[in-house]
């Protein structure tokens, strides 16, 4: 988790939690991470219905409130995991609420195709393709040096 803070939020976030930082610091960085996720979604998703926008922002806000009220580190990580799992499901299409009534949901595409409410499409323009190729080359060069 510390490495994710550093990679996504910067070195200062890592330094606050390194070497068993206090719960207060962990809570602040988890909240900052969720705020960054919300900002990223709102700045990046170009086409979405209003209900989806409200639902995803509501889930993230709920996660922030849960993180702020966490009294133990395991509770904090549990709340973060639950929030991110819901955000991922919403990013794919929707949260499959009907699974709650089933003893165990089989991991088959039929049960996990999350597009009955909305579909997701990832598109890439020429500039984005060029950027992707440049980043892949830089990553390959970085791995070759190590």
C-alpha positions as CSV (number, residue, x, y, z in Angstrom):
1,X,0.0,0.0,0.0
2,X,2.9,2.3,0.8
3,X,4.2,1.9,-2.7
4,X,0.8,2.7,-4.2
5,X,0.7,5.9,-2.2
6,X,4.1,6.9,-3.5
7,X,3.3,5.9,-7.1
8,X,-0.1,7.6,-7.2
9,X,0.1,10.4,-4.6
10,X,3.9,11.1,-4.5
11,X,6.8,10.6,-2.2
12,X,5.4,12.8,0.6
13,X,2.4,10.4,1.0
14,X,4.8,7.5,1.2
15,X,6.9,9.3,3.8
16,X,3.9,9.9,6.1
17,X,3.1,6.2,6.4
18,X,6.5,4.5,6.1
19,X,7.8,2.7,9.1
20,X,4.4,2.1,10.7
21,X,3.0,5.6,10.5
22,X,0.2,6.4,12.9
23,X,-3.4,5.6,12.0
24,X,-4.1,9.3,11.6
25,X,-1.6,9.5,8.8
26,X,-2.9,6.3,7.1
27,X,-6.5,7.7,7.3
28,X,-5.4,11.0,5.7
29,X,-3.6,9.2,2.8
30,X,-6.5,6.8,2.2
31,X,-8.9,9.8,2.1
32,X,-6.5,11.6,-0.3
33,X,-6.3,8.5,-2.5
34,X,-10.1,8.3,-2.7
35,X,-10.3,12.0,-3.5
36,X,-7.7,11.5,-6.2
37,X,-9.8,8.6,-7.6
38,X,-12.9,10.8,-7.7
39,X,-11.0,13.7,-9.3
40,X,-9.6,11.3,-11.9
41,X,-12.9,9.8,-12.8
42,X,-14.6,13.2,-13.1
43,X,-11.8,14.6,-15.1
44,X,-11.3,11.5,-17.4
45,X,-14.7,10.0,-18.1
46,X,-16.0,12.0,-21.0
47,X,-19.4,10.3,-21.6
48,X,-21.6,9.0,-18.8
49,X,-25.2,9.3,-17.6
50,X,-25.9,11.5,-14.6
51,X,-27.1,8.5,-12.5
52,X,-23.7,6.8,-12.9
53,X,-21.9,10.0,-12.0
54,X,-24.0,10.4,-8.9
55,X,-23.7,6.8,-7.9
56,X,-19.9,6.7,-8.3
57,X,-19.4,10.0,-6.4
58,X,-21.7,8.7,-3.7
59,X,-19.7,5.5,-3.3
60,X,-16.5,7.4,-3.0
61,X,-18.0,9.9,-0.5
62,X,-19.2,7.0,1.5
63,X,-15.7,5.5,1.4
64,X,-14.2,8.8,2.6
65,X,-16.6,9.0,5.5
66,X,-15.9,5.3,6.5
67,X,-12.2,6.0,6.3
68,X,-12.5,9.0,8.4
69,X,-14.4,7.1,11.1
70,X,-12.1,4.0,11.1
71,X,-10.7,3.3,14.5
72,X,-8.3,0.5,13.5
73,X,-6.0,0.0,10.6
74,X,-7.7,-3.3,9.5
75,X,-11.0,-1.5,9.5
76,X,-9.5,1.3,7.4
77,X,-8.1,-1.2,4.8
78,X,-11.4,-3.1,4.8
79,X,-13.4,0.0,4.1
80,X,-10.9,1.1,1.3
81,X,-11.1,-2.3,-0.3
82,X,-14.9,-2.3,-0.3
83,X,-15.1,1.2,-1.7
84,X,-12.6,0.4,-4.5
85,X,-14.4,-2.9,-5.3
86,X,-17.7,-1.0,-5.8
87,X,-15.9,1.7,-7.8
88,X,-14.4,-0.9,-10.1
89,X,-17.8,-2.6,-10.6
90,X,-19.4,0.7,-11.4
91,X,-16.6,1.5,-13.8
92,X,-17.3,-1.8,-15.6
93,X,-21.0,-1.2,-15.6
94,X,-22.8,-1.7,-12.3
95,X,-22.6,-3.3,-8.9
96,X,-24.3,-6.8,-9.2
97,X,-26.6,-6.6,-6.1
98,X,-28.6,-9.7,-7.0
99,X,-25.7,-11.9,-6.1
100,X,-26.4,-11.5,-2.4
101,X,-29.3,-14.0,-2.5
102,X,-27.1,-16.7,-4.0
103,X,-25.0,-19.0,-1.8
104,X,-21.9,-18.8,-4.1
105,X,-21.8,-17.1,-7.5
106,X,-20.0,-19.1,-10.1
107,X,-17.1,-17.4,-11.9
108,X,-18.5,-17.6,-15.4
109,X,-18.9,-14.8,-17.9
110,X,-22.7,-15.2,-17.7
111,X,-22.7,-14.1,-14.1
112,X,-20.1,-11.3,-14.4
113,X,-21.1,-9.5,-17.6
114,X,-22.0,-6.2,-15.9
115,X,-23.6,-4.4,-18.9
116,X,-27.4,-4.7,-18.4
117,X,-27.5,-1.1,-17.2
118,X,-24.8,0.6,-19.2
119,X,-21.9,-0.4,-21.5
120,X,-18.3,0.7,-21.2
121,X,-16.2,1.5,-24.3
122,X,-12.5,2.4,-24.2
123,X,-11.4,4.4,-27.2
124,X,-8.0,5.7,-28.2
125,X,-7.2,8.6,-30.5
126,X,-4.0,8.9,-32.5
127,X,-2.3,11.2,-29.9
128,X,-3.2,8.7,-27.1
129,X,-1.8,5.8,-29.2
130,X,1.5,7.8,-29.7
131,X,1.7,8.5,-25.9
132,X,1.1,4.8,-25.1
133,X,3.9,3.7,-27.4
134,X,6.3,6.3,-25.9
135,X,5.4,5.1,-22.4
136,X,5.8,1.5,-23.4
137,X,9.3,2.2,-24.8
138,X,10.3,4.1,-21.6
139,X,9.0,1.2,-19.5
140,X,10.9,-1.3,-21.5
141,X,14.1,0.8,-21.3
142,X,13.7,1.1,-17.5
143,X,13.3,-2.7,-17.1
144,X,16.3,-3.3,-19.3
145,X,18.5,-1.2,-17.0
146,X,17.5,-3.1,-13.9
